[in-house]
Amino acid sequence: VWWPLTFHCTNIFLSLGFVQLERRLPSICIMVLKTELCRFSGAKIYPGKGIRFVRGDSQVFLFANSKCKRYFHNRLKPSKLCWTAVYRKQHKKDISAEAVKKRRRATKKPYSRSIVGATLEVIQKKRSEKPEVRDAAREAALREIKERIKKTKDEKRAKKAEVTAKVQKSQGKGAPKGAAPKGPKLGGGGGKR
């Protein structure tokens, strides 16, 4: 369609003093339907379809059909029925969707950045050192940790020995070792209830 220059339009092509309007397809109205999922089978439920069930605790369940509703009320497990979405997911039947996700994950670009407590230079330096040096440093650190643990164990053992010695001295002065304090008997008789 050709129009004189005075016409205002968004897409303008000048050609010998005239404006050519770009031809466009008529705008297509896309109707969006709010679909819901069946609480038993996981199937899509379109508006106007399905069975809605409201439980006593006012929880709402939507089922695709009477079969799903019946199985739900009979307490069947959807994971044991091969036509439900839960079963298909458990047994990896819809592999095509998962493969796409895996491919997307694999395209991450590797980049280096510093970790909390260590700068990038320190990390690069550690990477570049020889394996022998790294092994020697690791062994030294492990040796130090083992020594520290051994030292704390020895200290605990010494404290325990002191405490037991004190207890034995106090018992020697007072009552005999096996005697228990006299008092009322506690606990149940173990009879029928």
Secondary structure, 3 states (H helix, E strand, C coil): CEEECCCCCCCEEEECCEEEECCCCCCCCCCCCCCEECCCCCCEECCCCCEEEECCCCCEEEECCHHHHHHHHCCCCHHHCCCCHHHHHHCCCCHHHHHHHHHHHHCCCCCCCCECCECHHHHHHHHHCCHHHHHHHHHHHHHHHHHHHHHHHHHHHHHHHHHHHHHHHHHHHCCCCCCCCCCCCCCCCCCCC
